[in-house]
C-alpha cells in the first residue's frame, strides 16, 4: 500500500486518519481536567467560576493553537505532502543559515517529550480500574498499576519489529467509536448544568487568569496546555493521510473533545459541594462521570485508545529520526521495512531506547498525576520553534506582514505557555529537558562536527578525475594486472569540476592497482523533496568510467544496491557501456557482472597534535568521529551487508600532524669502520 493512496479525501481515508493522527490529542481528556482540578486541591475548591474558566482556557487553547495554527495554517506548509518540523525546515533552510537552530531544538524536544506520551496515556487508562469492585483486592498492592502498564507497553514495543499494518487497520474504527462515545457522554452531562456553555466565551478564560480563586495564576496554563500536545504530531502525520482527510475529520474530533471537556466541567459543578466529594483529591472527572454499568467497557476502550496513541508516537519517532538522518542531523541507523506499506519503517535502536526511557518514566513517577506534572514542558519548545519556521515559510510566500503578525501572536502565546510550564521542571520536567539536551548535543556534534571537518579539509588535496582518465582506461585494459572486479564502485563525492579526494584515486592506482571493467563513482545528493529518486550519468567520453549523481529525497532509502543494478542494466540497453556476460553462475544467462564496493572511513589518531584547531572544533570533530565509530558502518547504511565490500581507513587530515618542539641535536658524518 502506497503511503499516498489516501491523500485525497475519502471515507476510508478519513477513517484511517482518525486512527493514525488523533491518538495523542484524542486521549487528552483522560488526564487534562484531572491535572487542572488537582491544581486547585480538594474538589470543594473547584467552584463553578473556576471550572468554567478552566474549560474556557481549554476550549480557546484548542481553537487558537490546534485549529488555527496547525489545521488552518501549518497543514498548508507541506513539503510535497509531508509535514513536521524537519520537513518544514527543508522548505525554508535556504532562506537563512540560522534556521537550522530552531529545527534542531524543536526536533530534539519533540523526540524527548514524546517519551512521556505512552507512559501518561496508558497509566491514566489503567488507573480507571482502581474504582471497580473487580480490582478491589489489587488496590492494596500499590505497584499493580505500574506492573500492568509495563506489561502493556513492553508487548507494544516487542511487536514493532514484525510490522503493525494489520493492527493499524483497526485503529480507525476504534478511535471513531472512542470519539463518538466521549462526545455523547459529555453532551448528556451538559444538559444537567447548561451554565457550563459560558466557557465558550474567552472572557471567562481571561478572568480566571487574574481571579483570586485561581491559586496557580498564569501557571495554570501549564496544565491547560496538555489539551493540545498532540497538535505537533497532527502536523507530522500529514504525509500519512493527507491534508484533505485531516481537514474533513478535525471538526468531528474537535467537537467531541470539547463536548467531553464541557461534560467533565458539568460533573464537577454538580458534585463539588457533595459531602462525599468535597475533600476528595486526585479525582479523575473523566471516569467519575461515566455510568457505573458502562465503566468497565469504557476503561477497556480508553486503554485501547491509549495504546493507539502510544503506537502513533512510536511510529512517529521512527519517521522523525529517519528525516533527521536524511538531513544529516543524526548518525546513520539501521532502518528496516517490516511490511509492504511504504511509510512503515522500523528502527530497532530507536524502538528499544524509547522503550527503556518510557518504562523508566513509568517506574520513576508510578502515577499519572505525577507524570502530568512533568508532561508538556518540552513540547512547548517544539511548538515555539515550529512557529519560527512557519513565519519564515509565510514570508517566503511573499506575505511579509502576515508573517510578522503570525510570529508576534503565536510566538507571544506560546512563550506564555512555555513560561507557565517552567513549574513542571522541578516536578519531573527535568527528565524531558535533560533528554532534549542529550539529543540536541548529538545532533549538534554530528551536523556541525561534519561542517568543521569539511572546513579543515577544504585544503585537502583534490585531484581532477579528467587528468587520470587515460590511466584508468589503460588500467582497465591491462591484462597483466589481475582483474579485481567487473564493476568497481566508489561512494565518492565528485564535484561539478570533476574533482574528488586524492584518496580515491590513490586507492585505485597506487595502493595496489585495481583493474576493473567499469569504474563507478557514485555521488549521493539529498534533496529538499521527500521522495525524489532520479540520477544523471556522465561517461567522461569513455565506456568504462561512469559518474553517477543519485538524487534522493530526505525520506528515501540510501541503499545503493536498490538503484545500481537498474542503472547498469539501463546503460547496457543504451549501449553506453560494454556488455557484461559472466561465463559462470547458477542463473544463466546473467546480464550483469560482479560488483566490488569500496567504502572509505576517515579516522584520526590524536586531535591534540593540530595546534591551529580551536578547542570547540576539536570537541565537535572528535565527537563526530566517536559517533561514527559507534553507529552502523557505512556498508550497512548503504545496503551493502550482502555485497562484496572493501572498507579502507583513510586519515581525516592529509596534512600530517607535527610537533614544533622536535629539534635536531647533531648530525654525524663519520664513516663507520670496515
C-alpha positions, 0 to 999 in steps of 0.5 A: 500500500502506497503511503499516498493512496489516501491523500485525497479525501475519502471515507476510508481515508478519513477513517484511517486518519482518525486512527493514525493522527488523533491518538495523542490529542484524542486521549487528552481528556483522560488526564487534562481536567484531572491535572487542572482540578488537582491544581486547585486541591480538594474538589470543594475548591473547584467552584463553578467560576473556576471550572468554567474558566478552566474549560474556557482556557481549554476550549480557546487553547484548542481553537487558537493553537490546534485549529488555527495554527496547525489545521488552518495554517501549518497543514498548508506548509507541506513539503510535497505532502509531508509535514513536521518540523524537519520537513518544514525546515527543508522548505525554508533552510535556504532562506537563512543559515540560522534556521537550522537552530530552531529545527534542531531544538524543536526536533530534539524536544519533540523526540524527548517529550514524546517519551512521556506520551505512552507512559501518561496515556496508558497509566491514566487508562489503567488507573480507571480500574482502581474504582471497580469492585473487580480490582478491589483486592489489587488496590492494596498492592500499590505497584499493580498499576505500574506492573500492568502498564509495563506489561502493556507497553513492553508487548507494544514495543516487542511487536514493532519489529514484525510490522503493525499494518494489520493492527493499524487497520483497526485503529480507525474504527476504534478511535471513531467509536472512542470519539463518538462515545466521549462526545455523547457522554459529555453532551448528556452531562451538559444538559444537567448544568447548561451554565457550563456553555459560558466557557465558550466565551474567552472572557471567562478564560481571561478572568480566571487568569487574574481571579483570586480563586485561581491559586496557580495564576498564569501557571495554570496554563501549564496544565491547560496546555496538555489539551493540545500536545498532540497538535505537533504530531497532527502536523507530522502525520500529514504525509500519512493521510493527507491534508484533505482527510485531516481537514474533513475529520478535525471538526468531528474530533474537535467537537467531541473533545470539547463536548467531553471537556464541557461534560467533565466541567458539568460533573464537577459543578454538580458534585463539588459541594457533595459531602462525599466529594468535597475533600476528595483529591486526585479525582479523575472527572473523566471516569467519575462521570461515566455510568457505573454499568458502562465503566468497565467497557469504557476503561477497556476502550480508553486503554485501547485508545491509549495504546493507539496513541502510544503506537502513533508516537512510536511510529512517529519517532521512527519517521522523525529520526529517519528525516533527521538522518536524511538531513544529516542531523543524526548518525546513520541507523539501521532502518528496516521495512517490516511490511509492504506499506511504504511509510512503515519503517522500523528502527530497532535502536530507536524502538528499544531506547524509547522503550527503556526511557518510557518504562523508566518514566513509568517506574520513576513517577508510578502515577499519572498525576505525577507524570502530568506534572512533568508532561508538556514542558518540552513540547512547548519548545517544539511548538515555539520553534515550529512557529519560527519556521512557519513565519519564515515559510509565510514570508517566503510566500511573499506575505511579509506582514502576515508573517510578522503578525503570525510570529508576534501572536503565536510566538507571544502565546506560546512563550506564555505557555512555555513560561507557565510550564517552567513549574513542571521542571522541578516536578519531573520536567527535568527528565524531558529537558535533560533528554532534549539536551542529550539529543540536541548535543548529538545532533549538534556534534554530528551536523556541525562536527561534519561542517568543521571537518569539511572546513579543515579539509577544504585544503585537502588535496583534490585531484581532477578525475579528467587528468587520470582518465587515460590511466584508468582506461589503460588500467582497465585494459591491462591484462597483466594486472589481475582483474579485481572486479567487473564493476568497481564502485566508489561512494565518492563525492565528485564535484561539478569540476570533476574533482574528488579526494586524492584518496580515491584515486590513490586507492585505485592506482597506487595502493595496489592497482585495481583493474576493473571493467567499469569504474563507478563513482557514485555521488549521493545528493539529498534533496529538499523533496521527500521522495525524489529518486532520479540520477544523471550519468556522465561517461567522461567520453569513455565506456568504462568510467561512469559518474553517477549523481543519485538524487534522493529525497530526505525520506528515501532509502540510501541503499545503493544496491536498490538503484545500481543494478537498474542503472547498469542494466539501463546503460547496457540497453543504451549501449553506453557501456560494454556488455557484461556476460559472466561465463559462470553462475547458477542463473544463466544467462546473467546480464550483469557482472560482479560488483566490488564496493569500496567504502572509505572511513576517515579516522584520526589518531590524536586531535591534540597534535593540530595546534591551529584547531580551536578547542570547540572544533576539536570537541565537535570533530572528535565527537563526530568521529566517536559517533561514527565509530559507534553507529552502523558502518557505512556498508550497512547504511548503504545496503551493502551487508550482502555485497562484496565490500572493501572498507579502507581507513583513510586519515581525516587530515592529509596534512600530517600532524607535527610537533614544533618542539622536535629539534635536531641535536647533531648530525654525524658524518663519520664513516663507520669502520670496515 
